[in-house]
Amino acid sequence: MKAPLFEFPSYQYEIKDWEFKKKGLLSRINKSKFIRTEFQTFETDRQTCGKSYVRYMEEFLEPELSEFCEEAQVTCSVSDAWGVKYQKGDHQTVHNHRGWGFSGILYVEYDPKVHTPTMFVAPWQEPRSDTTSLAYPGNVKEGTVFIAPSWALHFVHPNQTRKQRTVVVFDLLPELPEHQSI
């Protein structure tokens, strides 16, 4: 009988009233300054100030974040958020966000016919073949929020089209019990 010792917890939600919320979010995102550095293969506002959309996003994500906290049995809050725009050829290399907590991806401008979702790397080798397993969230569309552990390695394949792919990424830090410290 199968007796798993570990699991890879991940959560996926669809934003209610997405078309309305998307318009407000995009109008705010487009006021942000997106840059590309020599070390980045994408445009982001992570290093710039004035991300006026973060509070707006937190407010409209409240129902989904509450559902996540209940399902994950955790109390947490958004500790950081930033936008990423992928033009043709842009991609993201394998990385993680930190050793604890959760990270989320909100797909803002995303066409499932031409874009690929974020790809996750299994944290262990496949025992029968000694290969690395890759997986991505299913049924991703605009307004999808995907949340996984912050330690999870992930990447984005190169954008193969001129159609921009835009996401907002955020980190969720759990509140630790009073007697526990990092």
C-alpha positions as CSV (number, residue, x, y, z in Angstrom):
1,M,0.0,0.0,0.0
2,K,1.2,3.5,-0.8
3,A,2.2,5.5,2.2
4,P,3.4,9.0,1.2
5,L,5.6,10.8,3.7
6,F,5.6,14.3,2.0
7,E,3.4,16.3,-0.3
8,F,3.9,19.3,-2.5
9,P,1.1,21.7,-1.4
10,S,-0.2,23.9,-4.1
11,Y,-3.4,25.9,-4.5
12,Q,-5.3,27.3,-7.5
13,Y,-8.2,29.8,-7.6
14,E,-10.1,31.8,-10.1
15,I,-10.7,35.5,-9.3
16,K,-14.4,36.4,-9.2
17,D,-15.4,39.4,-11.4
18,W,-12.0,39.1,-13.1
19,E,-12.8,41.3,-16.2
20,F,-13.8,44.2,-13.9
21,K,-10.8,43.8,-11.6
22,K,-8.4,43.3,-14.5
23,K,-9.2,46.7,-15.9
24,G,-8.5,48.4,-12.6
25,L,-5.3,46.4,-12.0
26,L,-3.9,47.0,-15.5
27,S,-4.6,50.7,-15.3
28,R,-2.5,50.8,-12.1
29,I,0.2,48.4,-13.3
30,N,0.7,50.5,-16.4
31,K,1.6,53.5,-14.2
32,S,4.5,51.5,-12.7
33,K,8.0,51.8,-14.1
34,F,9.1,48.4,-15.5
35,I,12.8,47.9,-16.2
36,R,15.1,45.2,-17.6
37,T,18.6,44.8,-16.1
38,E,21.5,43.1,-17.6
39,F,20.8,40.1,-15.4
40,Q,17.1,39.8,-16.2
41,T,15.5,38.3,-19.2
42,F,12.1,40.0,-18.6
43,E,10.7,43.4,-17.5
44,T,9.8,44.0,-13.9
45,D,8.9,46.7,-11.4
46,R,10.3,44.8,-8.5
47,Q,13.3,47.2,-8.0
48,T,11.2,50.3,-8.6
49,C,9.1,52.4,-6.2
50,G,5.4,53.3,-6.6
51,K,3.8,49.9,-7.1
52,S,0.4,51.5,-6.4
53,Y,-1.5,48.4,-7.5
54,V,-0.4,46.2,-4.6
55,R,-3.0,47.4,-2.1
56,Y,-5.7,47.2,-4.8
57,M,-4.7,43.7,-5.6
58,E,-4.6,42.6,-1.9
59,E,-8.1,44.0,-1.5
60,F,-9.7,42.2,-4.5
61,L,-7.7,39.0,-3.7
62,E,-9.0,38.9,-0.1
63,P,-11.7,36.2,-0.7
64,E,-9.2,33.9,-2.5
65,L,-6.4,34.6,0.1
66,S,-8.9,33.8,2.9
67,E,-9.8,30.6,1.2
68,F,-6.1,29.7,0.8
69,C,-5.3,30.5,4.5
70,E,-8.2,28.2,5.5
71,E,-7.2,25.4,3.2
72,A,-3.5,25.7,4.1
73,Q,-4.3,26.1,7.8
74,V,-2.1,29.2,8.1
75,T,-2.5,32.9,8.8
76,C,-0.4,35.0,6.5
77,S,-0.1,38.3,4.8
78,V,1.4,39.6,1.6
79,S,5.0,40.7,2.3
80,D,6.0,41.7,-1.2
81,A,4.5,41.9,-4.7
82,W,5.8,42.9,-8.1
83,G,4.8,42.7,-11.8
84,V,6.6,40.9,-14.5
85,K,6.1,41.4,-18.3
86,Y,7.4,38.9,-20.8
87,Q,7.8,40.2,-24.4
88,K,8.7,37.9,-27.3
89,G,11.8,35.8,-26.3
90,D,11.6,36.8,-22.6
91,H,11.8,34.0,-20.0
92,Q,12.6,33.4,-16.3
93,T,15.4,31.1,-15.2
94,V,15.1,28.5,-12.4
95,H,14.7,30.2,-9.0
96,N,12.9,30.2,-5.8
97,H,11.8,33.0,-3.5
98,R,12.9,31.9,0.0
99,G,13.2,28.9,2.3
100,W,9.7,29.2,3.9
101,G,6.3,30.8,3.3
102,F,4.3,30.7,0.1
103,S,4.5,32.6,-3.2
104,G,1.7,33.3,-5.6
105,I,1.3,34.1,-9.3
106,L,-1.7,36.1,-10.6
107,Y,-2.0,35.6,-14.4
108,V,-3.1,39.1,-15.6
109,E,-2.4,39.1,-19.4
110,Y,-2.3,35.5,-20.4
111,D,-3.4,33.6,-23.5
112,P,-3.4,29.8,-23.0
113,K,-3.3,29.4,-26.8
114,V,0.2,31.0,-27.0
115,H,1.6,31.3,-23.5
116,T,2.8,28.6,-21.1
117,P,2.2,28.6,-17.3
118,T,5.0,28.8,-14.8
119,M,6.8,25.4,-14.7
120,F,7.7,23.9,-11.3
121,V,10.7,21.5,-10.7
122,A,10.0,18.6,-8.4
123,P,12.0,18.8,-5.1
124,W,13.2,15.2,-5.5
125,Q,14.3,12.9,-8.3
126,E,11.8,10.4,-9.9
127,P,12.9,7.2,-8.1
128,R,12.3,4.8,-11.0
129,S,14.2,6.7,-13.6
130,D,16.5,9.2,-11.6
131,T,15.1,12.0,-13.7
132,T,13.8,15.4,-12.6
133,S,10.1,15.9,-12.9
134,L,8.5,19.1,-14.1
135,A,4.9,20.1,-13.7
136,Y,2.8,23.2,-14.3
137,P,-0.7,24.3,-13.1
138,G,-3.6,23.1,-15.2
139,N,-6.3,25.2,-16.8
140,V,-4.5,28.5,-16.3
141,K,-6.2,31.5,-17.8
142,E,-6.4,35.2,-17.0
143,G,-7.5,35.7,-13.5
144,T,-6.0,32.4,-12.2
145,V,-4.0,32.6,-8.9
146,F,-1.6,29.8,-8.2
147,I,0.1,29.5,-4.8
148,A,3.0,27.1,-3.9
149,P,5.7,27.0,-1.3
150,S,8.3,29.8,-1.7
151,W,11.1,27.2,-1.7
152,A,9.7,25.5,-4.9
153,L,12.0,25.9,-7.8
154,H,10.2,27.3,-10.9
155,F,10.8,29.0,-14.2
156,V,9.1,30.4,-17.3
157,H,9.7,29.1,-20.8
158,P,10.5,31.8,-23.4
159,N,7.5,33.7,-24.7
160,Q,7.2,32.5,-28.3
161,T,4.8,35.3,-29.4
162,R,4.6,39.1,-29.7
163,K,1.6,38.9,-27.3
164,Q,2.7,40.2,-23.9
165,R,2.4,37.8,-20.9
166,T,1.9,39.8,-17.6
167,V,1.8,38.4,-14.1
168,V,1.9,39.8,-10.6
169,V,3.9,37.7,-8.2
170,F,3.6,38.0,-4.5
171,D,5.1,36.4,-1.3
172,L,3.0,35.4,1.6
173,L,4.7,35.1,5.0
174,P,2.9,33.0,7.7
175,E,2.6,34.4,11.1
176,L,4.7,32.4,13.5
177,P,3.5,31.4,16.9
178,E,4.8,33.8,19.6
179,H,7.3,31.2,21.0
180,Q,8.7,30.4,17.6
181,S,11.3,32.5,15.9
182,I,13.3,32.2,12.6
